[in-house]
Amino acid sequence: MATVVDHIVLLKVRPDATDEEIKRLFDGTANLKAIPGVISITIGATFVEPWMGDRRGGYTHALSCRLESKEALKLYQDHELHTKFKMDCIVPILEGPLLAVDYESVVVVAGDSK
């Protein structure tokens, strides 16, 4: 089975962050796909449905980056696009500390009988 590395970041964005700052965050995320080893990257606002209860822990946004390997994660972390993204798009709008988690995962495709 194929393994990849998933890099998950949870953000607590200031309530007074402007629409322009949020747009910069989303647009900046798209630029990260140019970093070698990035398979996919997504970002979105967290949400609550009545049936699920609020389990966000104060985190307002989540970013998920799938990478080819641990080596690709190291390259991603050190890459100038990532550093610029953090400093220009994330740090200015944070209300509190972010939470980042990295893990190796086995890719399981829905409908795959293997």
C-alpha positions as CSV (number, residue, x, y, z in Angstrom):
1,M,0.0,0.0,0.0
2,A,1.1,3.5,-0.8
3,T,2.0,5.9,2.1
4,V,2.0,9.6,2.1
5,V,2.6,12.3,4.7
6,D,-0.3,14.5,5.8
7,H,0.4,17.9,7.4
8,I,-2.6,19.3,9.2
9,V,-2.7,22.9,10.6
10,L,-5.6,24.3,12.7
11,L,-5.9,28.0,13.0
12,K,-7.6,30.4,15.4
13,V,-8.2,33.4,13.2
14,R,-9.0,36.7,14.9
15,P,-12.7,37.6,14.8
16,D,-11.8,41.1,13.4
17,A,-9.7,39.7,10.5
18,T,-10.8,41.4,7.3
19,D,-12.2,39.8,4.2
20,E,-9.0,40.8,2.4
21,E,-6.9,39.0,5.0
22,I,-9.0,35.9,4.7
23,K,-8.7,36.1,0.9
24,R,-4.9,36.4,1.2
25,L,-4.9,33.3,3.4
26,F,-6.9,31.3,0.8
27,D,-5.0,32.6,-2.2
28,G,-1.6,32.1,-0.4
29,T,-2.5,28.5,0.2
30,A,-2.9,27.9,-3.5
31,N,0.7,29.1,-4.1
32,L,2.0,26.3,-1.9
33,K,1.2,23.7,-4.5
34,A,4.3,24.9,-6.4
35,I,6.6,23.4,-3.7
36,P,8.1,20.1,-4.9
37,G,6.6,17.1,-3.2
38,V,3.2,18.6,-2.5
39,I,0.5,16.3,-3.8
40,S,-2.5,18.3,-2.7
41,I,-3.4,21.2,-0.4
42,T,-6.8,22.4,0.9
43,I,-8.0,25.1,3.3
44,G,-11.4,25.9,4.7
45,A,-13.4,27.4,7.5
46,T,-14.5,25.0,10.2
47,F,-18.3,24.6,10.7
48,V,-20.8,23.2,13.2
49,E,-24.0,21.3,12.3
50,P,-26.8,21.0,14.9
51,W,-26.4,17.2,15.0
52,M,-22.7,17.3,15.7
53,G,-22.2,19.8,18.5
54,D,-19.3,22.2,18.6
55,R,-16.1,20.2,18.7
56,R,-13.8,22.8,17.0
57,G,-12.0,23.8,20.2
58,G,-11.9,27.4,19.1
59,Y,-10.2,26.6,15.8
60,T,-11.8,28.6,12.9
61,H,-9.9,27.3,9.9
62,A,-8.0,24.1,8.8
63,L,-5.3,23.6,6.3
64,S,-4.4,20.1,5.0
65,C,-1.4,19.4,2.9
66,R,-0.6,16.0,1.5
67,L,3.1,15.3,0.6
68,E,5.0,12.5,-1.1
69,S,7.2,11.7,1.9
70,K,8.9,12.8,5.1
71,E,11.7,14.3,3.0
72,A,9.1,16.3,1.0
73,L,7.7,17.6,4.4
74,K,11.2,18.8,5.3
75,L,11.5,20.6,2.0
76,Y,8.0,22.1,2.4
77,Q,8.8,23.4,5.9
78,D,12.0,25.0,4.8
79,H,10.8,26.3,1.4
80,E,10.7,30.1,0.9
81,L,7.1,30.0,-0.3
82,H,6.0,28.3,2.9
83,T,8.0,30.7,5.1
84,K,6.5,33.7,3.2
85,F,3.0,32.3,3.5
86,K,3.3,31.8,7.2
87,M,4.7,35.3,7.8
88,D,2.4,37.2,5.4
89,C,-0.8,35.2,5.5
90,I,-1.1,33.3,8.8
91,V,0.8,35.1,11.5
92,P,-1.0,38.5,11.0
93,I,-4.4,37.0,11.5
94,L,-3.9,34.6,14.4
95,E,-5.8,35.0,17.6
96,G,-4.0,32.2,19.4
97,P,-1.5,29.5,18.9
98,L,-2.0,27.2,15.9
99,L,-1.9,23.4,16.1
100,A,0.1,21.4,13.6
101,V,0.2,17.7,13.2
102,D,2.1,15.5,10.8
103,Y,1.6,11.8,10.2
104,E,2.3,9.0,7.7
105,S,-0.9,7.7,6.3
106,V,-1.9,4.7,4.2
107,V,-4.0,5.8,1.2
108,V,-7.3,4.0,1.1
109,V,-9.6,4.8,-1.8
110,A,-13.3,4.4,-1.4
111,G,-14.6,1.5,-3.4
112,D,-11.2,-0.2,-3.5
113,S,-11.6,-3.8,-2.5
114,K,-7.9,-4.3,-1.8
